[in-house]
Amino acid sequence: MHVITRRRLKEFWHKHPTAEPPLKTWYKLTVKADWKNFADLRVTFSSADYVAPYVVFDVGGNNYRVIAKVEYKFKKVFIAHVFTHPEYERWNA
């Protein structure tokens, strides 16, 4: 999968340094993936949820959320937001 854009991850981990290792792991797993549908994605990330039109990834032991739109047909993952768990709760309220 092609992740657009890694810059959002970097910006987030510069503000939250403890997020860097789990976000790098998420990125590495995602770029190696060849998901055809949400079921395939769940094999890689079993805790991911689909909240139209986004996939919500729990990252770093439920401490962070990556909110992305996944275009399976085009093999693209568009990162919309990266949040801490409390930031996500406020955004999702």
PDB file with one MODEL, atoms N, CA, C and O in Angstrom:
MODEL        1
ATOM      1  N   MET A   1       0.854  -1.179   0.000  1.00  0.00           N
ATOM      2  CA  MET A   1       0.000   0.000   0.000  1.00  0.00           C
ATOM      3  C   MET A   1       0.898   1.240   0.000  1.00  0.00           C
ATOM      4  O   MET A   1       1.990   1.242   0.568  1.00  0.00           O
ATOM      5  N   HIS A   2       0.413   2.266  -0.640  1.00  0.00           N
ATOM      6  CA  HIS A   2       1.129   3.539  -0.677  1.00  0.00           C
ATOM      7  C   HIS A   2       0.489   4.469   0.348  1.00  0.00           C
ATOM      8  O   HIS A   2      -0.695   4.793   0.246  1.00  0.00           O
ATOM      9  N   VAL A   3       1.271   4.895   1.332  1.00  0.00           N
ATOM     10  CA  VAL A   3       0.753   5.752   2.399  1.00  0.00           C
ATOM     11  C   VAL A   3       0.970   7.214   2.029  1.00  0.00           C
ATOM     12  O   VAL A   3       2.081   7.639   1.711  1.00  0.00           O
ATOM     13  N   ILE A   4      -0.118   7.965   2.080  1.00  0.00           N
ATOM     14  CA  ILE A   4      -0.075   9.394   1.782  1.00  0.00           C
ATOM     15  C   ILE A   4      -0.601  10.122   3.024  1.00  0.00           C
ATOM     16  O   ILE A   4      -1.797  10.025   3.300  1.00  0.00           O
ATOM     17  N   THR A   5       0.140  10.768   3.706  1.00  0.00           N
ATOM     18  CA  THR A   5       1.531  11.071   3.614  1.00  0.00           C
ATOM     19  C   THR A   5       2.211  10.739   4.945  1.00  0.00           C
ATOM     20  O   THR A   5       1.624  10.911   6.013  1.00  0.00           O
ATOM     21  N   ARG A   6       3.432  10.271   4.868  1.00  0.00           N
ATOM     22  CA  ARG A   6       4.198   9.927   6.073  1.00  0.00           C
ATOM     23  C   ARG A   6       4.493  11.180   6.905  1.00  0.00           C
ATOM     24  O   ARG A   6       4.736  11.097   8.109  1.00  0.00           O
ATOM     25  N   ARG A   7       4.467  12.318   6.252  1.00  0.00           N
ATOM     26  CA  ARG A   7       4.737  13.586   6.937  1.00  0.00           C
ATOM     27  C   ARG A   7       3.819  13.789   8.144  1.00  0.00           C
ATOM     28  O   ARG A   7       4.261  14.311   9.168  1.00  0.00           O
ATOM     29  N   ARG A   8       2.558  13.388   8.042  1.00  0.00           N
ATOM     30  CA  ARG A   8       1.635  13.550   9.182  1.00  0.00           C
ATOM     31  C   ARG A   8       2.084  12.728  10.386  1.00  0.00           C
ATOM     32  O   ARG A   8       1.952  13.156  11.533  1.00  0.00           O
ATOM     33  N   LEU A   9       2.612  11.549  10.106  1.00  0.00           N
ATOM     34  CA  LEU A   9       3.128  10.723  11.203  1.00  0.00           C
ATOM     35  C   LEU A   9       4.318  11.411  11.861  1.00  0.00           C
ATOM     36  O   LEU A   9       4.394  11.491  13.087  1.00  0.00           O
ATOM     37  N   LYS A  10       5.246  11.906  11.047  1.00  0.00           N
ATOM     38  CA  LYS A  10       6.441  12.581  11.573  1.00  0.00           C
ATOM     39  C   LYS A  10       6.074  13.811  12.393  1.00  0.00           C
ATOM     40  O   LYS A  10       6.624  14.031  13.472  1.00  0.00           O
ATOM     41  N   GLU A  11       5.149  14.607  11.881  1.00  0.00           N
ATOM     42  CA  GLU A  11       4.715  15.802  12.619  1.00  0.00           C
ATOM     43  C   GLU A  11       4.145  15.413  13.980  1.00  0.00           C
ATOM     44  O   GLU A  11       4.390  16.088  14.979  1.00  0.00           O
ATOM     45  N   PHE A  12       3.388  14.324  14.010  1.00  0.00           N
ATOM     46  CA  PHE A  12       2.787  13.877  15.257  1.00  0.00           C
ATOM     47  C   PHE A  12       3.854  13.395  16.229  1.00  0.00           C
ATOM     48  O   PHE A  12       3.824  13.764  17.403  1.00  0.00           O
ATOM     49  N   TRP A  13       4.803  12.574  15.765  1.00  0.00           N
ATOM     50  CA  TRP A  13       5.771  12.051  16.717  1.00  0.00           C
ATOM     51  C   TRP A  13       6.783  13.106  17.145  1.00  0.00           C
ATOM     52  O   TRP A  13       7.465  12.916  18.152  1.00  0.00           O
ATOM     53  N   HIS A  14       6.902  14.201  16.423  1.00  0.00           N
ATOM     54  CA  HIS A  14       7.733  15.302  16.924  1.00  0.00           C
ATOM     55  C   HIS A  14       7.073  15.961  18.129  1.00  0.00           C
ATOM     56  O   HIS A  14       7.769  16.431  19.029  1.00  0.00           O
ATOM     57  N   LYS A  15       5.752  16.003  18.163  1.00  0.00           N
ATOM     58  CA  LYS A  15       5.013  16.535  19.313  1.00  0.00           C
ATOM     59  C   LYS A  15       4.913  15.500  20.431  1.00  0.00           C
ATOM     60  O   LYS A  15       4.893  15.848  21.612  1.00  0.00           O
ATOM     61  N   HIS A  16       4.848  14.215  20.043  1.00  0.00           N
ATOM     62  CA  HIS A  16       4.666  13.110  20.987  1.00  0.00           C
ATOM     63  C   HIS A  16       5.753  12.060  20.719  1.00  0.00           C
ATOM     64  O   HIS A  16       5.492  11.065  20.042  1.00  0.00           O
ATOM     65  N   PRO A  17       6.971  12.270  21.243  1.00  0.00           N
ATOM     66  CA  PRO A  17       8.100  11.378  20.920  1.00  0.00           C
ATOM     67  C   PRO A  17       7.860   9.899  21.220  1.00  0.00           C
ATOM     68  O   PRO A  17       8.414   9.042  20.531  1.00  0.00           O
ATOM     69  N   THR A  18       7.058   9.581  22.218  1.00  0.00           N
ATOM     70  CA  THR A  18       6.810   8.164  22.525  1.00  0.00           C
ATOM     71  C   THR A  18       5.987   7.480  21.439  1.00  0.00           C
ATOM     72  O   THR A  18       5.916   6.252  21.394  1.00  0.00           O
ATOM     73  N   ALA A  19       5.366   8.267  20.567  1.00  0.00           N
ATOM     74  CA  ALA A  19       4.560   7.699  19.480  1.00  0.00           C
ATOM     75  C   ALA A  19       5.413   7.238  18.304  1.00  0.00           C
ATOM     76  O   ALA A  19       4.933   6.487  17.454  1.00  0.00           O
ATOM     77  N   GLU A  20       6.666   7.672  18.241  1.00  0.00           N
ATOM     78  CA  GLU A  20       7.487   7.351  17.065  1.00  0.00           C
ATOM     79  C   GLU A  20       7.644   5.851  16.811  1.00  0.00           C
ATOM     80  O   GLU A  20       7.364   5.412  15.695  1.00  0.00           O
ATOM     81  N   PRO A  21       8.073   5.045  17.778  1.00  0.00           N
ATOM     82  CA  PRO A  21       8.233   3.606  17.477  1.00  0.00           C
ATOM     83  C   PRO A  21       6.947   2.917  17.011  1.00  0.00           C
ATOM     84  O   PRO A  21       6.980   2.214  16.001  1.00  0.00           O
ATOM     85  N   PRO A  22       5.808   3.090  17.709  1.00  0.00           N
ATOM     86  CA  PRO A  22       4.608   2.391  17.222  1.00  0.00           C
ATOM     87  C   PRO A  22       4.115   2.920  15.874  1.00  0.00           C
ATOM     88  O   PRO A  22       3.589   2.146  15.074  1.00  0.00           O
ATOM     89  N   LEU A  23       4.271   4.210  15.606  1.00  0.00           N
ATOM     90  CA  LEU A  23       3.849   4.738  14.308  1.00  0.00           C
ATOM     91  C   LEU A  23       4.751   4.245  13.184  1.00  0.00           C
ATOM     92  O   LEU A  23       4.279   3.990  12.076  1.00  0.00           O
ATOM     93  N   LYS A  24       6.034   4.110  13.459  1.00  0.00           N
ATOM     94  CA  LYS A  24       6.945   3.548  12.448  1.00  0.00           C
ATOM     95  C   LYS A  24       6.578   2.094  12.157  1.00  0.00           C
ATOM     96  O   LYS A  24       6.625   1.654  11.008  1.00  0.00           O
ATOM     97  N   THR A  25       6.217   1.359  13.192  1.00  0.00           N
ATOM     98  CA  THR A  25       5.799  -0.027  12.994  1.00  0.00           C
ATOM     99  C   THR A  25       4.515  -0.080  12.164  1.00  0.00           C
ATOM    100  O   THR A  25       4.409  -0.874  11.229  1.00  0.00           O
ATOM    101  N   TRP A  26       3.537   0.772  12.510  1.00  0.00           N
ATOM    102  CA  TRP A  26       2.299   0.834  11.718  1.00  0.00           C
ATOM    103  C   TRP A  26       2.618   1.132  10.262  1.00  0.00           C
ATOM    104  O   TRP A  26       2.076   0.485   9.365  1.00  0.00           O
ATOM    105  N   TYR A  27       3.486   2.098  10.017  1.00  0.00           N
ATOM    106  CA  TYR A  27       3.845   2.488   8.650  1.00  0.00           C
ATOM    107  C   TYR A  27       4.494   1.310   7.899  1.00  0.00           C
ATOM    108  O   TYR A  27       4.121   1.015   6.764  1.00  0.00           O
ATOM    109  N   LYS A  28       5.450   0.651   8.529  1.00  0.00           N
ATOM    110  CA  LYS A  28       6.141  -0.475   7.874  1.00  0.00           C
ATOM    111  C   LYS A  28       5.175  -1.602   7.517  1.00  0.00           C
ATOM    112  O   LYS A  28       5.249  -2.165   6.425  1.00  0.00           O
ATOM    113  N   LEU A  29       4.271  -1.930   8.436  1.00  0.00           N
ATOM    114  CA  LEU A  29       3.289  -2.978   8.156  1.00  0.00           C
ATOM    115  C   LEU A  29       2.340  -2.568   7.037  1.00  0.00           C
ATOM    116  O   LEU A  29       1.947  -3.391   6.211  1.00  0.00           O
ATOM    117  N   THR A  30       1.979  -1.299   7.018  1.00  0.00           N
ATOM    118  CA  THR A  30       1.028  -0.806   6.020  1.00  0.00           C
ATOM    119  C   THR A  30       1.632  -0.779   4.627  1.00  0.00           C
ATOM    120  O   THR A  30       0.979  -1.192   3.668  1.00  0.00           O
ATOM    121  N   VAL A  31       2.864  -0.301   4.492  1.00  0.00           N
ATOM    122  CA  VAL A  31       3.455  -0.231   3.144  1.00  0.00           C
ATOM    123  C   VAL A  31       3.750  -1.627   2.590  1.00  0.00           C
ATOM    124  O   VAL A  31       3.808  -1.801   1.373  1.00  0.00           O
ATOM    125  N   LYS A  32       3.934  -2.607   3.448  1.00  0.00           N
ATOM    126  CA  LYS A  32       4.164  -3.984   2.986  1.00  0.00           C
ATOM    127  C   LYS A  32       2.872  -4.710   2.634  1.00  0.00           C
ATOM    128  O   LYS A  32       2.898  -5.748   1.972  1.00  0.00           O
ATOM    129  N   ALA A  33       1.755  -4.171   3.073  1.00  0.00           N
ATOM    130  CA  ALA A  33       0.459  -4.847   2.907  1.00  0.00           C
ATOM    131  C   ALA A  33      -0.038  -4.777   1.461  1.00  0.00           C
ATOM    132  O   ALA A  33       0.338  -3.900   0.685  1.00  0.00           O
ATOM    133  N   ASP A  34      -0.893  -5.734   1.142  1.00  0.00           N
ATOM    134  CA  ASP A  34      -1.565  -5.763  -0.157  1.00  0.00           C
ATOM    135  C   ASP A  34      -3.041  -6.076   0.108  1.00  0.00           C
ATOM    136  O   ASP A  34      -3.550  -7.127  -0.280  1.00  0.00           O
ATOM    137  N   TRP A  35      -3.706  -5.139   0.773  1.00  0.00           N
ATOM    138  CA  TRP A  35      -5.090  -5.352   1.160  1.00  0.00           C
ATOM    139  C   TRP A  35      -6.018  -5.223  -0.029  1.00  0.00           C
ATOM    140  O   TRP A  35      -5.895  -4.300  -0.834  1.00  0.00           O
ATOM    141  N   LYS A  36      -6.935  -6.147  -0.131  1.00  0.00           N
ATOM    142  CA  LYS A  36      -7.959  -6.111  -1.176  1.00  0.00           C
ATOM    143  C   LYS A  36      -9.284  -5.570  -0.634  1.00  0.00           C
ATOM    144  O   LYS A  36     -10.129  -5.088  -1.389  1.00  0.00           O
ATOM    145  N   ASN A  37      -9.449  -5.663   0.706  1.00  0.00           N
ATOM    146  CA  ASN A  37     -10.690  -5.243   1.347  1.00  0.00           C
ATOM    147  C   ASN A  37     -10.449  -5.097   2.850  1.00  0.00           C
ATOM    148  O   ASN A  37      -9.349  -5.341   3.346  1.00  0.00           O
ATOM    149  N   PHE A  38     -11.502  -4.693   3.560  1.00  0.00           N
ATOM    150  CA  PHE A  38     -11.362  -4.469   4.998  1.00  0.00           C
ATOM    151  C   PHE A  38     -11.024  -5.765   5.749  1.00  0.00           C
ATOM    152  O   PHE A  38     -10.300  -5.730   6.744  1.00  0.00           O
ATOM    153  N   ALA A  39     -11.528  -6.871   5.295  1.00  0.00           N
ATOM    154  CA  ALA A  39     -11.212  -8.154   5.942  1.00  0.00           C
ATOM    155  C   ALA A  39      -9.708  -8.435   5.875  1.00  0.00           C
ATOM    156  O   ALA A  39      -9.120  -8.903   6.850  1.00  0.00           O
ATOM    157  N   ASP A  40      -9.087  -8.150   4.729  1.00  0.00           N
ATOM    158  CA  ASP A  40      -7.634  -8.309   4.601  1.00  0.00           C
ATOM    159  C   ASP A  40      -6.901  -7.389   5.574  1.00  0.00           C
ATOM    160  O   ASP A  40      -5.934  -7.790   6.222  1.00  0.00           O
ATOM    161  N   LEU A  41      -7.375  -6.157   5.664  1.00  0.00           N
ATOM    162  CA  LEU A  41      -6.764  -5.184   6.561  1.00  0.00           C
ATOM    163  C   LEU A  41      -6.831  -5.681   8.002  1.00  0.00           C
ATOM    164  O   LEU A  41      -5.871  -5.533   8.758  1.00  0.00           O
ATOM    165  N   ARG A  42      -7.968  -6.273   8.385  1.00  0.00           N
ATOM    166  CA  ARG A  42      -8.142  -6.758   9.752  1.00  0.00           C
ATOM    167  C   ARG A  42      -7.216  -7.915  10.089  1.00  0.00           C
ATOM    168  O   ARG A  42      -6.952  -8.171  11.264  1.00  0.00           O
ATOM    169  N   VAL A  43      -6.720  -8.614   9.083  1.00  0.00           N
ATOM    170  CA  VAL A  43      -5.725  -9.663   9.347  1.00  0.00           C
ATOM    171  C   VAL A  43      -4.443  -9.014   9.876  1.00  0.00           C
ATOM    172  O   VAL A  43      -3.795  -9.550  10.775  1.00  0.00           O
ATOM    173  N   THR A  44      -4.086  -7.870   9.319  1.00  0.00           N
ATOM    174  CA  THR A  44      -2.886  -7.151   9.751  1.00  0.00           C
ATOM    175  C   THR A  44      -3.151  -6.376  11.038  1.00  0.00           C
ATOM    176  O   THR A  44      -2.340  -6.415  11.964  1.00  0.00           O
ATOM    177  N   PHE A  45      -4.273  -5.679  11.101  1.00  0.00           N
ATOM    178  CA  PHE A  45      -4.628  -4.832  12.253  1.00  0.00           C
ATOM    179  C   PHE A  45      -6.000  -5.254  12.773  1.00  0.00           C
ATOM    180  O   PHE A  45      -7.025  -4.709  12.362  1.00  0.00           O
ATOM    181  N   SER A  46      -6.009  -6.212  13.663  1.00  0.00           N
ATOM    182  CA  SER A  46      -7.273  -6.797  14.133  1.00  0.00           C
ATOM    183  C   SER A  46      -8.144  -5.812  14.911  1.00  0.00           C
ATOM    184  O   SER A  46      -9.356  -6.005  15.005  1.00  0.00           O
ATOM    185  N   SER A  47      -7.550  -4.771  15.461  1.00  0.00           N
ATOM    186  CA  SER A  47      -8.343  -3.810  16.240  1.00  0.00           C
ATOM    187  C   SER A  47      -8.867  -2.647  15.405  1.00  0.00           C
ATOM    188  O   SER A  47      -9.544  -1.767  15.936  1.00  0.00           O
ATOM    189  N   ALA A  48      -8.568  -2.627  14.115  1.00  0.00           N
ATOM    190  CA  ALA A  48      -9.041  -1.531  13.252  1.00  0.00           C
ATOM    191  C   ALA A  48     -10.564  -1.567  13.140  1.00  0.00           C
ATOM    192  O   ALA A  48     -11.187  -2.628  13.145  1.00  0.00           O
ATOM    193  N   ASP A  49     -11.134  -0.375  13.040  1.00  0.00           N
ATOM    194  CA  ASP A  49     -12.579  -0.239  12.870  1.00  0.00           C
ATOM    195  C   ASP A  49     -12.863   0.597  11.635  1.00  0.00           C
ATOM    196  O   ASP A  49     -12.091   1.487  11.276  1.00  0.00           O
ATOM    197  N   TYR A  50     -13.978   0.299  10.995  1.00  0.00           N
ATOM    198  CA  TYR A  50     -14.419   1.104   9.866  1.00  0.00           C
ATOM    199  C   TYR A  50     -15.511   2.042  10.350  1.00  0.00           C
ATOM    200  O   TYR A  50     -16.570   1.605  10.802  1.00  0.00           O
ATOM    201  N   VAL A  51     -15.239   3.334  10.248  1.00  0.00           N
ATOM    202  CA  VAL A  51     -16.205   4.375  10.601  1.00  0.00           C
ATOM    203  C   VAL A  51     -16.276   5.264   9.365  1.00  0.00           C
ATOM    204  O   VAL A  51     -15.461   6.168   9.182  1.00  0.00           O
ATOM    205  N   ALA A  52     -17.260   4.989   8.527  1.00  0.00           N
ATOM    206  CA  ALA A  52     -17.344   5.608   7.201  1.00  0.00           C
ATOM    207  C   ALA A  52     -17.050   7.101   7.233  1.00  0.00           C
ATOM    208  O   ALA A  52     -17.609   7.819   8.063  1.00  0.00           O
ATOM    209  N   PRO A  53     -16.201   7.572   6.364  1.00  0.00           N
ATOM    210  CA  PRO A  53     -15.486   6.874   5.301  1.00  0.00           C
ATOM    211  C   PRO A  53     -14.074   6.444   5.703  1.00  0.00           C
ATOM    212  O   PRO A  53     -13.246   6.150   4.840  1.00  0.00           O
ATOM    213  N   TYR A  54     -13.796   6.408   7.012  1.00  0.00           N
ATOM    214  CA  TYR A  54     -12.433   6.167   7.484  1.00  0.00           C
ATOM    215  C   TYR A  54     -12.240   4.788   8.107  1.00  0.00           C
ATOM    216  O   TYR A  54     -13.188   4.121   8.523  1.00  0.00           O
ATOM    217  N   VAL A  55     -10.960   4.389   8.150  1.00  0.00           N
ATOM    218  CA  VAL A  55     -10.541   3.267   8.975  1.00  0.00           C
ATOM    219  C   VAL A  55      -9.819   3.885  10.163  1.00  0.00           C
ATOM    220  O   VAL A  55      -8.957   4.746   9.995  1.00  0.00           O
ATOM    221  N   VAL A  56     -10.175   3.441  11.363  1.00  0.00           N
ATOM    222  CA  VAL A  56      -9.554   3.920  12.589  1.00  0.00           C
ATOM    223  C   VAL A  56      -8.617   2.825  13.083  1.00  0.00           C
ATOM    224  O   VAL A  56      -9.053   1.731  13.444  1.00  0.00           O
ATOM    225  N   PHE A  57      -7.328   3.135  13.093  1.00  0.00           N
ATOM    226  CA  PHE A  57      -6.306   2.195  13.544  1.00  0.00           C
ATOM    227  C   PHE A  57      -5.923   2.536  14.977  1.00  0.00           C
ATOM    228  O   PHE A  57      -5.578   3.681  15.269  1.00  0.00           O
ATOM    229  N   ASP A  58      -5.978   1.555  15.872  1.00  0.00           N
ATOM    230  CA  ASP A  58      -5.457   1.707  17.229  1.00  0.00           C
ATOM    231  C   ASP A  58      -3.966   1.382  17.155  1.00  0.00           C
ATOM    232  O   ASP A  58      -3.579   0.304  16.705  1.00  0.00           O
ATOM    233  N   VAL A  59      -3.143   2.315  17.595  1.00  0.00           N
ATOM    234  CA  VAL A  59      -1.688   2.153  17.473  1.00  0.00           C
ATOM    235  C   VAL A  59      -1.051   2.358  18.840  1.00  0.00           C
ATOM    236  O   VAL A  59      -1.510   3.177  19.636  1.00  0.00           O
ATOM    237  N   GLY A  60      -0.003   1.616  19.099  1.00  0.00           N
ATOM    238  CA  GLY A  60       0.750   1.810  20.341  1.00  0.00           C
ATOM    239  C   GLY A  60      -0.019   1.420  21.577  1.00  0.00           C
ATOM    240  O   GLY A  60      -0.058   2.172  22.550  1.00  0.00           O
ATOM    241  N   GLY A  61      -0.634   0.249  21.551  1.00  0.00           N
ATOM    242  CA  GLY A  61      -1.359  -0.223  22.728  1.00  0.00           C
ATOM    243  C   GLY A  61      -2.547   0.642  23.081  1.00  0.00           C
ATOM    244  O   GLY A  61      -2.825   0.891  24.254  1.00  0.00           O
ATOM    245  N   ASN A  62      -3.254   1.104  22.041  1.00  0.00           N
ATOM    246  CA  ASN A  62      -4.471   1.896  22.216  1.00  0.00           C
ATOM    247  C   ASN A  62      -4.177   3.328  22.683  1.00  0.00           C
ATOM    248  O   ASN A  62      -5.084   4.020  23.146  1.00  0.00           O
ATOM    249  N   ASN A  63      -2.931   3.775  22.567  1.00  0.00           N
ATOM    250  CA  ASN A  63      -2.567   5.130  22.982  1.00  0.00           C
ATOM    251  C   ASN A  63      -2.761   6.154  21.874  1.00  0.00           C
ATOM    252  O   ASN A  63      -2.948   7.339  22.149  1.00  0.00           O
ATOM    253  N   TYR A  64      -2.717   5.712  20.635  1.00  0.00           N
ATOM    254  CA  TYR A  64      -2.793   6.618  19.490  1.00  0.00           C
ATOM    255  C   TYR A  64      -3.798   6.091  18.477  1.00  0.00           C
ATOM    256  O   TYR A  64      -4.114   4.901  18.453  1.00  0.00           O
ATOM    257  N   ARG A  65      -4.293   6.997  17.644  1.00  0.00           N
ATOM    258  CA  ARG A  65      -5.217   6.628  16.573  1.00  0.00           C
ATOM    259  C   ARG A  65      -4.721   7.221  15.270  1.00  0.00           C
ATOM    260  O   ARG A  65      -4.378   8.402  15.199  1.00  0.00           O
ATOM    261  N   VAL A  66      -4.688   6.400  14.252  1.00  0.00           N
ATOM    262  CA  VAL A  66      -4.445   6.869  12.893  1.00  0.00           C
ATOM    263  C   VAL A  66      -5.781   6.742  12.174  1.00  0.00           C
ATOM    264  O   VAL A  66      -6.355   5.656  12.086  1.00  0.00           O
ATOM    265  N   ILE A  67      -6.263   7.867  11.664  1.00  0.00           N
ATOM    266  CA  ILE A  67      -7.532   7.913  10.940  1.00  0.00           C
ATOM    267  C   ILE A  67      -7.190   8.051   9.469  1.00  0.00           C
ATOM    268  O   ILE A  67      -6.557   9.027   9.066  1.00  0.00           O
ATOM    269  N   ALA A  68      -7.604   7.080   8.664  1.00  0.00           N
ATOM    270  CA  ALA A  68      -7.197   7.074   7.260  1.00  0.00           C
ATOM    271  C   ALA A  68      -8.331   6.605   6.357  1.00  0.00           C
ATOM    272  O   ALA A  68      -9.202   5.833   6.758  1.00  0.00           O
ATOM    273  N   LYS A  69      -8.287   7.091   5.153  1.00  0.00           N
ATOM    274  CA  LYS A  69      -9.189   6.589   4.115  1.00  0.00           C
ATOM    275  C   LYS A  69      -8.383   5.594   3.300  1.00  0.00           C
ATOM    276  O   LYS A  69      -7.303   5.922   2.808  1.00  0.00           O
ATOM    277  N   VAL A  70      -8.893   4.396   3.156  1.00  0.00           N
ATOM    278  CA  VAL A  70      -8.180   3.340   2.438  1.00  0.00           C
ATOM    279  C   VAL A  70      -8.881   3.099   1.110  1.00  0.00           C
ATOM    280  O   VAL A  70     -10.070   2.782   1.065  1.00  0.00           O
ATOM    281  N   GLU A  71      -8.129   3.253   0.038  1.00  0.00           N
ATOM    282  CA  GLU A  71      -8.625   2.994  -1.320  1.00  0.00           C
ATOM    283  C   GLU A  71      -7.995   1.682  -1.777  1.00  0.00           C
ATOM    284  O   GLU A  71      -6.904   1.672  -2.348  1.00  0.00           O
ATOM    285  N   TYR A  72      -8.686   0.583  -1.524  1.00  0.00           N
ATOM    286  CA  TYR A  72      -8.142  -0.744  -1.813  1.00  0.00           C
ATOM    287  C   TYR A  72      -7.829  -0.920  -3.299  1.00  0.00           C
ATOM    288  O   TYR A  72      -6.789  -1.473  -3.657  1.00  0.00           O
ATOM    289  N   LYS A  73      -8.710  -0.458  -4.142  1.00  0.00           N
ATOM    290  CA  LYS A  73      -8.542  -0.619  -5.590  1.00  0.00           C
ATOM    291  C   LYS A  73      -7.250   0.030  -6.089  1.00  0.00           C
ATOM    292  O   LYS A  73      -6.583  -0.498  -6.979  1.00  0.00           O
ATOM    293  N   PHE A  74      -6.906   1.178  -5.506  1.00  0.00           N
ATOM    294  CA  PHE A  74      -5.733   1.927  -5.954  1.00  0.00           C
ATOM    295  C   PHE A  74      -4.516   1.720  -5.055  1.00  0.00           C
ATOM    296  O   PHE A  74      -3.465   2.322  -5.279  1.00  0.00           O
ATOM    297  N   LYS A  75      -4.660   0.859  -4.026  1.00  0.00           N
ATOM    298  CA  LYS A  75      -3.564   0.537  -3.110  1.00  0.00           C
ATOM    299  C   LYS A  75      -3.019   1.766  -2.408  1.00  0.00           C
ATOM    300  O   LYS A  75      -1.807   1.947  -2.295  1.00  0.00           O
ATOM    301  N   LYS A  76      -3.941   2.620  -1.930  1.00  0.00           N
ATOM    302  CA  LYS A  76      -3.540   3.864  -1.277  1.00  0.00           C
ATOM    303  C   LYS A  76      -4.200   3.992   0.092  1.00  0.00           C
ATOM    304  O   LYS A  76      -5.351   3.604   0.292  1.00  0.00           O
ATOM    305  N   VAL A  77      -3.430   4.551   1.031  1.00  0.00           N
ATOM    306  CA  VAL A  77      -3.918   4.854   2.370  1.00  0.00           C
ATOM    307  C   VAL A  77      -3.661   6.340   2.595  1.00  0.00           C
ATOM    308  O   VAL A  77      -2.513   6.781   2.666  1.00  0.00           O
ATOM    309  N   PHE A  78      -4.733   7.094   2.706  1.00  0.00           N
ATOM    310  CA  PHE A  78      -4.646   8.541   2.890  1.00  0.00           C
ATOM    311  C   PHE A  78      -4.837   8.862   4.376  1.00  0.00           C
ATOM    312  O   PHE A  78      -5.936   8.700   4.907  1.00  0.00           O
ATOM    313  N   ILE A  79      -3.793   9.307   5.038  1.00  0.00           N
ATOM    314  CA  ILE A  79      -3.889   9.641   6.455  1.00  0.00           C
ATOM    315  C   ILE A  79      -4.604  10.978   6.597  1.00  0.00           C
ATOM    316  O   ILE A  79      -4.154  11.998   6.075  1.00  0.00           O
ATOM    317  N   ALA A  80      -5.712  10.956   7.303  1.00  0.00           N
ATOM    318  CA  ALA A  80      -6.482  12.179   7.540  1.00  0.00           C
ATOM    319  C   ALA A  80      -6.062  12.840   8.852  1.00  0.00           C
ATOM    320  O   ALA A  80      -5.896  14.057   8.920  1.00  0.00           O
ATOM    321  N   HIS A  81      -5.892  12.018   9.898  1.00  0.00           N
ATOM    322  CA  HIS A  81      -5.558  12.547  11.227  1.00  0.00           C
ATOM    323  C   HIS A  81      -4.718  11.528  11.981  1.00  0.00           C
ATOM    324  O   HIS A  81      -4.792  10.325  11.732  1.00  0.00           O
ATOM    325  N   VAL A  82      -3.921  12.040  12.909  1.00  0.00           N
ATOM    326  CA  VAL A  82      -3.234  11.207  13.896  1.00  0.00           C
ATOM    327  C   VAL A  82      -3.518  11.857  15.241  1.00  0.00           C
ATOM    328  O   VAL A  82      -3.277  13.050  15.428  1.00  0.00           O
ATOM    329  N   PHE A  83      -4.031  11.067  16.175  1.00  0.00           N
ATOM    330  CA  PHE A  83      -4.461  11.592  17.470  1.00  0.00           C
ATOM    331  C   PHE A  83      -3.908  10.758  18.619  1.00  0.00           C
ATOM    332  O   PHE A  83      -3.580   9.583  18.453  1.00  0.00           O
ATOM    333  N   THR A  84      -3.812  11.388  19.783  1.00  0.00           N
ATOM    334  CA  THR A  84      -3.697  10.614  21.016  1.00  0.00           C
ATOM    335  C   THR A  84      -5.098  10.069  21.294  1.00  0.00           C
ATOM    336  O   THR A  84      -6.074  10.504  20.684  1.00  0.00           O
ATOM    337  N   HIS A  85      -5.185   9.125  22.209  1.00  0.00           N
ATOM    338  CA  HIS A  85      -6.503   8.576  22.534  1.00  0.00           C
ATOM    339  C   HIS A  85      -7.473   9.665  23.016  1.00  0.00           C
ATOM    340  O   HIS A  85      -8.606   9.714  22.537  1.00  0.00           O
ATOM    341  N   PRO A  86      -7.061  10.546  23.955  1.00  0.00           N
ATOM    342  CA  PRO A  86      -7.983  11.610  24.385  1.00  0.00           C
ATOM    343  C   PRO A  86      -8.365  12.579  23.251  1.00  0.00           C
ATOM    344  O   PRO A  86      -9.513  13.016  23.176  1.00  0.00           O
ATOM    345  N   GLU A  87      -7.421  12.910  22.382  1.00  0.00           N
ATOM    346  CA  GLU A  87      -7.741  13.787  21.240  1.00  0.00           C
ATOM    347  C   GLU A  87      -8.775  13.124  20.338  1.00  0.00           C
ATOM    348  O   GLU A  87      -9.694  13.785  19.853  1.00  0.00           O
ATOM    349  N   TYR A  88      -8.629  11.827  20.113  1.00  0.00           N
ATOM    350  CA  TYR A  88      -9.573  11.095  19.288  1.00  0.00           C
ATOM    351  C   TYR A  88     -10.966  11.119  19.917  1.00  0.00           C
ATOM    352  O   TYR A  88     -11.961  11.321  19.221  1.00  0.00           O
ATOM    353  N   GLU A  89     -11.035  10.916  21.225  1.00  0.00           N
ATOM    354  CA  GLU A  89     -12.334  10.920  21.914  1.00  0.00           C
ATOM    355  C   GLU A  89     -13.036  12.260  21.732  1.00  0.00           C
ATOM    356  O   GLU A  89     -14.245  12.298  21.501  1.00  0.00           O
ATOM    357  N   ARG A  90     -12.292  13.362  21.833  1.00  0.00           N
ATOM    358  CA  ARG A  90     -12.889  14.686  21.635  1.00  0.00           C
ATOM    359  C   ARG A  90     -13.339  14.854  20.182  1.00  0.00           C
ATOM    360  O   ARG A  90     -14.422  15.382  19.928  1.00  0.00           O
ATOM    361  N   TRP A  91     -12.523  14.411  19.237  1.00  0.00           N
ATOM    362  CA  TRP A  91     -12.840  14.526  17.803  1.00  0.00           C
ATOM    363  C   TRP A  91     -14.067  13.690  17.452  1.00  0.00           C
ATOM    364  O   TRP A  91     -14.896  14.098  16.639  1.00  0.00           O
ATOM    365  N   ASN A  92     -14.171  12.540  18.060  1.00  0.00           N
ATOM    366  CA  ASN A  92     -15.230  11.590  17.746  1.00  0.00           C
ATOM    367  C   ASN A  92     -16.532  11.879  18.487  1.00  0.00           C
ATOM    368  O   ASN A  92     -17.552  11.250  18.203  1.00  0.00           O
ATOM    369  N   ALA A  93     -16.515  12.808  19.420  1.00  0.00           N
ATOM    370  CA  ALA A  93     -17.702  13.086  20.247  1.00  0.00           C
ATOM    371  C   ALA A  93     -18.869  13.630  19.435  1.00  0.00           C
ATOM    372  O   ALA A  93     -19.931  13.909  19.991  1.00  0.00           O
TER     373      ALA A  93
ENDMDL
END
